[in-house]
Amino acid sequence: MLVHRVTQHGGLDPPTADAQARCLERELSPVPTAAAVARQIARHACRDWGIPDAADDVALVVSELVTNAVVHAKTPLILAIEHEGPTLAVAVGDGHPVTPWLAVQGPEQSGGRGMVIVSHLATSWGVVRTVLGKTVWVSLNVAPASSEQAAIQRS
């Protein structure tokens, strides 16, 4: 799975052939609209993969990771999303070596809570340094929709 490939091989290796796994990978530019594009990609993937109830959480995680990459790395980035069974993994690779951290922010501060939000939604998360920078990965538990609900969502 994606998290295994990222953590074991230090980056976003190509997925192995597995009929049960669904995966996508997109390159994004470090522009202000990247997070919105990434949210749309995540929502469409959740719908197409029969897990529409997970779309809000997945879109929020993707948005936070992409926003961090755009704001801090300012390099092209790669968004990867993979779904297999009850697990969905998200990885964002960028060209900046500094890793994100959980910041404690006061109520008067308007930013800096992204990784805290990600941490609350994720079953696990981590960072792998790569030759070109880093990859931040997140694993989420997702429940597939019933076949009837999935058919309604696709129509």
N, C-alpha and C positions, 0 to 999 in steps of 0.2 A: 504494500500500500504506500501511498504518497509519503506519509510520515516516516515509514521505514526507509524509503529511498533517500529522503532528505537527511535523516539522522545517521544512517549507516554509510552513505556515500558522499556526504558533505555537499549536497546540492540537489538540484532538480533533475535527476536522471530520467530518461524516457520510461514510461510505464511499461510493465510487462503485459503480455497478452493475456487477458482474463475477461471472459464473456460477462462475468457478474459485476466487474468494476466499471464505473463510468468516470471518465476523466476529461478535463479540458485544460488547456494552457493558452494564455494570451499575453502578448507583450503589450505594455502600456507605456506611454510617454509620461514624464514627470510634470504634468500640467494640472491646473486646478480642477479640471473636469474628470480627471482619472478616477477618482473615488465614485463619482456618479455612474460612470461607465462600468466600473467593476461591480457596483451594486446591481445594476441591470443584468450583467452577465450572471451573477450569482442567483438572482431571482429566477431567471429563465432556466438555469441549470436545475434548480430545485423543482420547478414546475415540470420540466421535461423528464426528470428522474423519478417522479412520483413522490416527492417529499415536500409538497407545498407548505405544510405547516412549519417547516424548518426555515423557510425563506427569510423571514424577518431577522432571526438570529444570525443566519449565515451572511446576509447582506450587511448587517451591522459589523460583524467580525471583519469581513472583507473591506468594508469602508474604513475601519480604523487602521488596519494594516497598510492599505494603500495610501491613506492620508499620511501616516507616519513616513512611508517611503518617499512620498512627494515632498513633504515638508523638510525632512531631515537628510535624506540621501541625495535628492535632486538628480538622480540618475534614471535611465530607463529601468523598468522593473518588469518582472514576470509574475503573473498571477496564475496559480495552479489550483484547481479544485478537483477533488476525487471523492466519489461516493461508492462505498462497498458495504453491503449489509447494513447494520445499524450505525455505521460510522461515516462521517464526512470529514475530510481533511482539507485544509486551506493552507497554501504556502505562498509567501510573497518574497521574491528574491530581488535584491537591489545591489548597487555597486558601492555601498558605504559600509565600512567595517564596524561602526559603533552599534552596539546592540541596545534594543529597547529595555526599559525597566519599569517596574511598578512604582509610580510616583505617588506620594501622599500630597494631595493638593487641598488647600483650604477652600472653604465655600465661596470666597471672594474671587478666586482665580477661575478664568473662563476656559482654560485648556489643560492638557496634560493628564487626562483621565483615560486615554485610549486603551492602554494595556491593562488597566484595572477593569474596564468593561470587558475586554477580551478574556481576561482571566476568569471573570464570573460566568461567562457563557461557555467556556471551553472545559472539556474533560481533562485536557492537558495541552500544554504549549511549550515552545522552546525556540531556541535560536541556534543555528549552525553557521559558523564562519566558513566562508568559501574563498577560493582564490580571488574571486572578483568582488567580494563584499560579504554579504550574509544572506541567509534565508530564514525568515520567521515562519514557523509552522504552528498550526492550531488543529486540534482534533475535537470534534463535536459528536455527541450522540444525537442521532436523528431517527425518528420513527417514520417508517414508510406509511403512506396513506393507504387506506383500504382500496381494493381494486375499483369499487364503485365510486369512491371519492376521487381517485386518480382519473377515472374516465370523465367525470364532470369537469375537473380542472383542465383537462386537455381540450375540451370542446369549447 
